[in-house]
Amino acid sequence: MIASLRLVDFRCFEQASLSIHPEGQIFVGENAQGKTSLLEAICVLLRLQSPRARSLGKLVREGEVEFGVAGEAWGHSLKVKGGSKGLFLQDRGQDLSRSEYLESSGLVVWMGNEDLDLVRGGGESRRRYLDFIATQIDADYRYHWNRYAKALKSRNKYLKSLPARNRAVVAYTQLLVEHGQAIIARRIELCEQLTPYAIGNQREISGVREELSLEYLDQSGGDLESAFSEVEQAETRRGVTLVGPHRDDLKLLIAGRAAKDFASEGQQRTLALSLKLAQGKLLRTLGKKEPIYLIDDVFGELDLKRRHALMDCLPEEAQKLITTTNLGWWKDEKSDLQVTEVQGGQVREVES
C-alpha cells in the first residue's frame, strides 16, 4: 500500500503533502480541482506511467521546468523527478535505473469512465490494457516492449524516405520480428489467464451467466516475418509499418458476438468493469502483491445495482483511492473511508 504522497509542481499542484490511510481514501471536489491529478501522481510514482498523458513532461506545472513526486509505498521511500531532461528515480535516496525502480515499486489498477473505450473504442485502448498488465509483472515483457517501441519509431522514420527492402529498414524489421513475437506470445497468454477472471466478474456484476470470451487478433497470423514480406510494397508506398503487435487487437465477445457492436450499453459498462477487476486479480496472482485501486469518478456514474456489485467485487484488503464530485452516492455504501477535500490544488481532510 501507499502511506504518503508529496507533490511539487505536478499538474495544478505547486506543493502538496498528505498521508494516505491503509484501507483507502475518497477525494471529493468540483471538476478541475486536482482530484484526478492525485491519482495520476500515484500511478506515476509506482509505475512511471500516466493514464492521461503520453509524455510525462506534460505533467510539469505551467511555468516550471520539472515535477517531483515522492512517497512511502510497501516499505520503500520512492522519488521521481521529471522534465525535459528525462526521469530521475530514487528509492531510499539511492539512484536507480528504470528497471530497478519498477522492481521496487507497487502494482496499480486504474479505473475511470474512459474504460468504456476498452469495449467501444479502437484497438489502441485494448493494447494499452494488456501492456499495462504485462509491464507491471514481467521484466522480460518490459524489455521487449521498450526495444520494440524504439525500433518501430526508427523504422517508421526510415520508411518515409526509403523502401522497405533498404538495408537500414531491414535491420529494424528483424528487431521488430524478434521483439514483436515475444510480445504477441505473452499477450495471447495474458488473454487466456484473464478470461476466467473476467467471466466470473461479468457474472457477479450483471447477475446473469453470459458467455464471455477474449480473443487476441494477431494480424501476422503467427508468422511476423512473412507478414512483413507481404506488406513490403504497401509500406514503401505509405511510409509506415503496417504489421506487428502495435496493430493487433483484443476482440471481446458476448454470446459469440462482438461486444463493441452488439452488446447493450449496460453490458458494455459491465464488461469494462469486469476487465479492470480481472486485471487486479491477475496482478495479485502473478505479481504476488495486492494492487492499489485508483478509481477516478466511476461510482457516481454507475446505477445502484452496478455500484453495489463493484464494491462487492473489490478485494476487501486492497487499498482503494476514489475520486468523486459529490458524496451523495456514498451514503448507500457500507464503508467509512476517510474523506479528503480537494480544491484549487489544495487538500484537507474532512472531519467525519
Beta strands, then each sheet from edge to edge (+ up, - down):
strand 1: 4-10
strand 2: 13-19
strand 3: 24-28
strand 4: 66-73
strand 5: 76-83
strand 6: 86-91
strand 7: 94-96
strand 8: 108-112
strand 9: 212-217
strand 10: 249-254
strand 11: 257-258
strand 12: 292-296
strand 13: 320-324
strand 14: 338-343
strand 15: 346-349
sheet 1: 2+ 1- 4+ 5- 6+ 7-
sheet 2: 8+ 12+ 13+ 3+ 14+ 15-
sheet 3: 9+ 10- 11+
end
